[in-house]
Each structure stands twice: as C-alpha cells, then as structure tokens.
C-alpha cells in the first residue's frame, strides 16, 4: 500500500514538473504588443516586414535569416543584440537605403562567435559582398569586434555601439544564472525578459513605447529560449581584441550615459581597449538609441563615414 501511494505521488510530481516545462510561452498579436506605439511607426514596421521579408540561408545546419536592399557602392551590415532581429534596425536602414546597400541578419541559435562569423560570412558570400561597414550594438557590437579581429579583410569601418570589450566581468556576474538557464522553462526566461523591458529598458529609453513593444514582442515568442541561450554564450565567448591602428580600420564607439545593460566600468574598458576610436556619448537614450532616436543615429553614422569622427 505504501509503495503504491509513493508511486502515485511520484507520478503526480512528474506530471507537475512536466506541466511546468510544457507550459506555453504567452503570446500576443502585433496589434496588442504595439497598441501604445504611434500608428505611423507601427505601420512603418509592418510595411518593412512585408516589403523586406527575410531571405534564408542554411549554414552548418542552422538557418540564417537576412535582408539586403538599397543603392550605393558601399554595404552597411547591421548586427543586433541579444533581444533583437533583423528588422530592429529598420528605421536607420530605410534612412540610409538611398545612398548605401544595407543588410541585416537574425542570429539562429549558434552559441559561439566563431559559428556566428561562419554564418555571417556565408551570407556575405551568397550575396557576393566582399567587405562591409559594420554597425553592431550590444552583442552585435561585441560580435563586430570579433569580426574585425578575425576577418579584417571584410571590414571597411566598424561601429561598436552600446557594448563592451572582451572581459571576464559579465561571465562572473552571471555565472549562477548562466548555469541555470539550460534548465529554466522558456516561459520563465521570457517572463524575466518582459520584466526587464518594463522596469529597466523602457524608462531608460525615455518611456519609448517602441522600445518597450519591440522587446516585449521578442519575449512573446518571436525569439526562442534556444536563441537567447546561444546569444548569452556568445556574449561571454572570449577573444583577443583587434589592434585597430595596425589594421587601419576606422572605428566609432557609441555609448549612452544611462545604459541599463552596459555598466560604466565596461564602457570605460571599451574606450581604453580602442583608444583611437571616435567616441560619441548620448544622453538619456538607453540601450536602443537606433529605435528611439533613429534620425540622430543615422546622422552619427553618416558623419562618421564622411569624416571619421
């Protein structure tokens, strides 16, 4: 009798655990997520997704999604952060498309910078693009540094934005969380991301409804836990930073003085790592200035490419 009761209790426990893991990640429609965003901006994003639906390229068993369009002899490659996708850059890309060929990607769940680089260079090869002007933010800015270090012949200029240099701080501060991520249910991970969007990213961006909505959309199922985990591994993937002066590659650092995701210590480390880079410090714009300040961001880029500053 006791054994039977124990088996029943064990079965109930297993069902509870299974239910926790199989609990679906909550989802919302575009209209629900972007309901507080001004209508013109929301329509602009929807139109962009329709007109520039991503192409796909399989590399080492993973599917890379990307878009490329615009005019001009030079190509600008945009690389997003941990909670982004190819279209997070849409406003800046559209601003530049009359004078540049613009390109952006969405990272599949590839958990190393080397693997990400293989995917990006394969996309460039598929589009017959020899070299690019890199613009990377957050993880994308870290990844851009890796590309400059390991593929300098494919880089004309580089922008390291709202990011950090190779360091041990992020891995050490997130050691416990990083160890738990593989076993935490997806809906819990996405719930934490939603909390970050509401409590940290949204106010830092001056209560930008667009920043809030875009990040929430990722958490409502547009990004998978597998992608988030792989991107975390990439963020803590070490490498030797490039010597920009020796390579002759102009670079610009864009930072925000109230970035909630990149501490001042890391921002200072980035500037010390690349002392020859031009530096632009934006005030009170948060972690996604290309979303909430797209015109200003476009101007920073075009001035840099024109003058090196």
Protein Blocks (a to p, Z undefined) as FASTA:
>chain_A
ZZmmmmmmmmmmmmmmmmmmmpccddddfklmmmmpcfklmmmmmmmmmmmcccdddeeh
iacddddededjbdcdddddfkbcfklmmmmmmmmmmmpccddddddddfbfklmmmmmm
mmmmmnopabdcdddehjlmmmmmmmmmmmmmlpfbdcdehiadddfklmmmmmmmmmmm
mmpcfklmmmmmmmmmmmmmmmmnoopaklmmmmmmmmnopacfklmmmmmmmmmmccdd
ddfklnopacdddddfkbfkbcfklmmmmmmmmmmbccdddehkbjmlmlmmmmlmmmmm
mmmmmnoZZ
